[in-house]
């Protein structure tokens, strides 16, 4: 039997993932060059551009640590190549881990046993994760402009009601995910509580030091994921 580990760590998969990531890097470089050219055309100095680039790079370091931690978690179940590719292109830690878990549950295997199971299990999880994430670009391509314009018009023309309507979208997302996290098991619930407490405390800090605001999600994720190890050992 060919196991999922053979497929997950195959040279071909690493080569294909590398090609995909190379395309993304080239595209990013092209965007940077176009942006720099446009800045020169409108009279923005090179010093200003470099200052923005440096501050943006520094602000990206802490959030990227959360992604790195998520990558290390996923590698234990899905190998190195696939999480590396998913988290580097369009995926997010919350989506990738949830999609993989749901796919494994649907197949009837434990996510941590995927690499030792039949290779078809790993392949099925790859397909589920890929098809699910494709809905984002498709919806954005078809409806993003109209959606964004409608929200801006609502905020400008409907006063407080427009702001309330925009806020309701975020509440709807919480309404979907919160019951899943609360009712799954005790370690998951406690991890959520830790994330909530850290977010509140960091938000209070951000009021006094606004430059820390961009790090809220990353810090909350890192601390919560670290605490999850404790909860699993105590109550898992």
C-alpha positions in Angstrom: 0.0 0.0 0.0 1.3 3.5 -0.9 0.9 5.6 2.1 0.1 9.3 2.3 3.6 10.0 3.5 5.1 8.8 0.2 2.8 11.2 -1.7 3.2 14.1 0.7 7.0 13.9 0.6 7.4 13.0 -3.0 9.9 15.0 -5.1 7.2 15.6 -7.8 5.0 17.3 -5.2 7.8 19.5 -4.1 8.7 20.4 -7.7 5.1 21.3 -8.5 4.7 23.4 -5.3 8.0 25.2 -6.1 6.7 26.1 -9.6 3.5 27.5 -8.2 5.4 29.5 -5.6 7.9 30.8 -8.2 4.9 32.1 -10.2 3.7 34.0 -7.2 7.1 35.5 -6.4 7.5 36.7 -10.0 4.0 38.2 -9.9 4.9 40.0 -6.6 8.1 41.4 -8.1 6.2 42.7 -11.1 3.7 44.4 -8.9 6.4 46.0 -6.8 8.1 47.3 -10.0 4.9 48.7 -11.3 4.1 50.4 -8.0 7.6 51.9 -7.9 7.2 53.2 -11.4 3.8 54.7 -10.6 5.2 56.4 -7.5 8.0 58.0 -9.6 5.3 59.2 -12.1 3.2 61.0 -9.4 6.3 62.5 -7.7 6.7 60.3 -4.6 10.4 60.3 -3.6 12.5 57.2 -3.4 13.1 57.9 0.3 9.4 57.9 1.0 9.0 54.6 -0.9 11.9 53.0 1.0 10.5 54.2 4.3 7.1 52.6 3.6 8.7 49.4 2.4 10.8 49.1 5.5 7.9 49.7 7.9 5.7 47.3 6.0 8.4 44.6 6.1 8.9 45.1 9.8 5.1 45.0 10.4 4.9 41.7 8.5 7.4 39.8 10.6 5.2 39.1 13.7 2.2 38.1 11.7 4.3 35.8 9.7 5.4 34.0 12.9 1.8 32.9 13.4 1.8 31.5 9.8 5.1 29.7 10.5 3.7 28.2 13.7 0.7 27.0 11.7 2.9 25.5 9.1 4.8 23.5 11.7 1.5 22.2 13.1 0.2 21.2 9.7 3.4 19.4 8.7 2.8 16.8 11.4 -0.4 15.7 9.5 0.2 16.7 5.9 3.9 16.7 5.4 6.0 19.6 4.4 5.3 20.4 0.7 1.5 20.9 0.8 1.2 23.1 3.9 4.2 25.1 2.6 2.3 25.7 -0.7 -1.1 26.3 0.8 0.0 28.9 3.4 2.3 30.7 0.9 -0.3 31.3 -1.8 -3.9 31.8 -1.0 -4.7 29.7 2.1 -5.0 30.8 5.7 -4.2 28.8 8.8 -7.8 28.8 10.0 -9.2 27.6 6.7 -6.5 25.1 5.9 -6.6 23.3 9.3 -10.5 23.4 9.3 -10.8 22.1 5.7 -8.3 19.3 6.4 -10.0 18.3 9.6 -13.5 18.2 7.9 -12.1 16.2 5.0 -10.5 13.7 7.3 -13.6 13.4 9.4 -15.7 12.8 6.3 -13.4 10.0 5.2 -13.4 8.5 8.6 -9.7 8.9 9.6 -7.9 10.9 12.3 -6.1 13.9 10.8 -2.9 12.9 12.6 -3.0 9.5 10.9 -3.3 10.7 7.3 0.4 10.2 6.5 0.2 6.6 7.6 -3.1 5.9 5.8 -3.6 5.1 2.1 -2.3 7.8 -0.3 -5.9 8.3 -1.6 -6.8 9.8 1.8 -4.1 12.4 1.5 -5.1 13.0 -2.2 -8.7 13.5 -1.2 -7.8 16.0 1.5 -5.7 18.0 -1.1 -8.7 18.1 -3.4 -11.1 19.3 -0.7 -8.7 22.0 0.5 -8.1 23.2 -3.1 -11.7 23.2 -4.3 -12.9 24.9 -1.1 -10.4 27.8 -1.4 -11.3 28.4 -5.0 -14.6 29.8 -4.1 -12.9 32.9 -2.7 -11.3 34.1 -6.0 -14.4 33.1 -8.0 -16.8 35.1 -5.8 -14.4 38.1 -5.7 -14.0 38.1 -9.5 -17.8 38.0 -10.1 -19.2 40.1 -7.2 -16.4 42.0 -5.3 -16.8 45.3 -7.2 -20.5 45.5 -6.8 -20.3 44.3 -3.2 -17.7 46.9 -2.3 -19.5 49.7 -4.1 -22.7 48.8 -2.3 -21.1 48.8 1.1 -19.5 52.2 0.5 -22.8 53.7 -0.7 -24.6 52.2 2.3 -22.0 53.8 4.7 -22.2 57.1 3.0 -26.0 57.4 2.3 -27.6 55.4 5.1 -25.8 56.9 8.1 -25.7 54.8 11.2 -27.7 52.0 9.6 -25.0 51.6 6.9 -22.3 51.2 9.5 -24.5 48.7 11.4 -25.1 46.7 8.3 -21.4 46.4 7.6 -20.7 45.3 11.1 -23.4 42.6 10.9 -21.3 40.8 8.3 -18.5 40.2 10.8 -21.0 39.2 13.4 -22.4 36.6 11.0 -18.9 35.1 10.5 -18.5 34.8 14.3 -22.0 33.2 14.6 -20.8 30.5 12.2 -17.4 29.7 13.7 -18.0 30.3 17.4 -20.4 27.4 18.1 -18.0 25.0 16.3 -15.1 26.1 18.5 -17.1 26.2 21.7 -18.8 22.8 21.3 -16.0 20.7 19.8 -14.2 19.8 23.0 -12.8 21.4 26.2 -9.2 22.1 24.9 -10.7 23.9 21.8 -12.9 26.0 24.0 -10.1 26.9 26.4 -7.9 27.8 23.4 -10.6 30.1 22.2 -10.9 31.8 25.6 -7.1 32.4 25.7 -7.3 33.9 22.3 -10.1 36.2 23.4 -8.4 37.3 26.5 -5.1 38.0 24.7 -6.9 40.0 22.0 -8.6 42.1 24.6 -5.4 42.8 26.6 -3.5 43.5 23.4 -6.2 45.8 22.2 -5.9 47.8 25.4 -2.2 48.0 24.8 -2.7 49.1 21.2 -4.7 52.2 22.5 -1.6 53.4 24.3 0.8 52.2 21.6 -1.0 52.3 18.2 2.0 50.8 16.3 1.2 47.4 18.1 -2.3 47.2 16.6 -1.1 45.3 13.5 0.3 42.5 15.7 -3.0 41.7 17.6 -4.0 38.7 15.5 -0.5 37.2 15.3 0.1 37.5 19.1 -3.3 36.1 19.9 -2.8 33.1 17.5 0.7 32.4 18.8 -0.3 32.5 22.5 -3.5 30.6 21.9 -1.8 27.8 19.9 0.9 27.5 22.6 -1.8 27.2 25.3 -3.6 24.5 23.3 -0.6 22.2 24.0 -1.2 22.7 27.7 -5.0 22.1 27.4 -4.6 19.0 25.3 -2.1 17.5 27.8 -4.5 18.3 30.7 -7.9 17.5 29.2 -7.2 15.9 25.9 
